[in-house]
Amino acid sequence: MNATSAASAKPDPRPWLAHYPPAVPPQLDEAQLGTLADLIGTACATYPERPAFESFGKSVSFAEIGRAAQAFAAWLQSRGFRKGDRIALMMPNILAYPATIFGALLGGFTVVNVNPLYTARELTHQINDSGARALVVIENFAHVVEEAKPNLKLDAIVIATAGDLMGFKGTIVNLVARHIKKVVKPFSLPGAFALKTVLAGSATMTPVTVTLDDVAFLQYTGGTTGVAKGATLTHRNVASNVEQSNLWLGWALEPPLGQRDYQHVMVTALPLYHIFALTCCCMFMLRIGAKGLLIANPRDIAGFVKTLKSSRFTLMSGVNTLYNALANHPEIKDVDFSELRFSVAGGMATQAAVARRWKDVTGKPIVEGYGLSETSPVASINRPDIAEFSGTIGYPLPSTDFAIRDAEGSDVAAGEPGEICIRGPQVMAGYWNRPDETAKVMTPDGFFRSGDVGLMLPGGEFRIVDRMKDMVLVSGFNVYPNEVEDVLAAHPGVLEAAVIGLPDEHSGEAVTAFVVKKDESLTADALRAHCKESLTGYKVPKQIVFRDSLPKTNVGKVLRRALREEVAGQG
């Protein structure tokens, strides 16, 4: 065999490229990349009169959000904050959030996104670990800041409200929040500033030179494997992911023939402090001049459906539990999905039964993607033109390499499961002030170790098997909870299900299922019989526990860890 034929016999290291849509290049042109500050400035200048965001029925234009952002940056500068200082934001999806995110980025500051549902302990850790000098918090959760304040080293606290940037309508929104729904608890934070006053200031923003290697976000992981760590995401990381997403999806977002002013509207139910929504529903929407339809409380499914019934939208993003809850709501049939281009899912495994229900409702399949906080987040995604839900996480984005490796770091054979490792411009610079933790997840050849078990299919698509830490070991056999949960969810009497492994004296661990019923007549025996039709014996849940609800993260991801801790506490 000559050298040429030997080379041709080697497997293609990136077989997924052969399945890219024709309009998608294999590589991102990084020479054309701008910072997120450039992205914000360009969007506000290009689409000044277009609505940029809508909240509680009130829209603000790109020009208005741009002015608010500059006002916030100017105020920070006037208070002595300098480029690189960390600014923490603790809000749900309200208009104040994009205004302050954009202002911080324009000023060269680093945004620290904080879950507003955090306890004082969790808030204290994140503020102190990041070294944040300022915190913007919605008044609904200011009482938590008051509790944590003795342990914080903040130079400024700013109080936002749900009605900020909404004019007179904002007064009504705040009145309802404070006195009718009573979701604002009393608090005392002497010296704090009202965001409304901050944005009305007369200071002028001093232009700042922002580079691609400046830190844009400290995006804290959920702490599922210990203390939460801050993924250091540079402007290059997130801007690369925005442009990668645009290359992959942009061709499918062309306006209808003859409608040059057509505007896409993204239903933004996932919180903007979560990396999925931050990049996909906020930054990417800036890139295409779309409007973000902000849903402040997606857990209120009835209210969410009511908003959908009265709104025009073209794009949706969500997680499995959110799509499941919407698809099962009796009034979802009254929502107009005629302009929906596609629905993107990520954050957790999408179950086939949920995907089927969603397509029955909307007429469009769920387009599943995959990523992590450490990858800004999108690493792979299905083609937007799929006709049916694929059950895979699709193909790596342009300029992104995947490797499937064993515990020793060696590549496994195609089709064999192993740890998904990712390399690309969207991979974080490292964990904030944690070189030891960074070293654990970065390989010598530049791959990030995801902690997820996956495999590559013959066509170059990838499939998630499960999280490595969630795998259940039954008498030496691996059981992946995702597989069992998918089978459980397919039963018509099941609304939600979660699977964990619990200690068992005979098999080491036993598969245990926690189930929320849709049909009250469902029994454990009937559900176990259903599982036996699709699962080999050792995968069938040994114990089935019926519950009224399952513990979830702020974005609706089921917390298996919480279930394990709950059972351990009962023991």
Buried (B, 14 or more C-beta within 10 A) or exposed (E): EEEEEEEEEEEEEEBBBEEBBEEBEEEBEEEEBBBBBBBBBBBBEEBEEBBBBBBBEBBBBBBBBBBBBBBBBBBBBBBEBEEEBBBBBBBBBBBBBBBBBBBBBBBBBBBBBBBBEBEBEBBBBBBBBBBBBBBBBBBBBBBBBBBBBEEBEBEBBBBBBBBBBBEEEBEBBBEBBBEEEEBBEEBEBEEBBBBBEBBEEEBEBEEBEBEBEBBBBBBBBBEBBEEBBBBBBBBBBBBBBBBBBBBBBBBBBEEEEEEEEBBBBBBBBBBBBBBBBBBBBBBBBBBBBBBBBBBBBBEEBEEBBBBBEEBEBBBBBBBBBBBBBBBBBEEBEEBEBEEBBBBBBBBBBBBBBBBBBBBEBBEBBBBBBBBBBBBBBBBBBBBBEBEEBBBBBBBBBBBBBBBBBEEEBEEBEEEEBBBBBBBBBBBBBBBBBBEEBBEEBBBEEEBBBBBBBBBBBEEBBBBBBBBBEBBBEBEEEBBBBBBBBBBBBBBEBBBBBBBBBBEBEEBBBBBBBBBBBEEEEBEBEBBBEBBEEBBEEBBBBBEBEBBEEBBBBBBBBBBBBBBBEBBEEEE
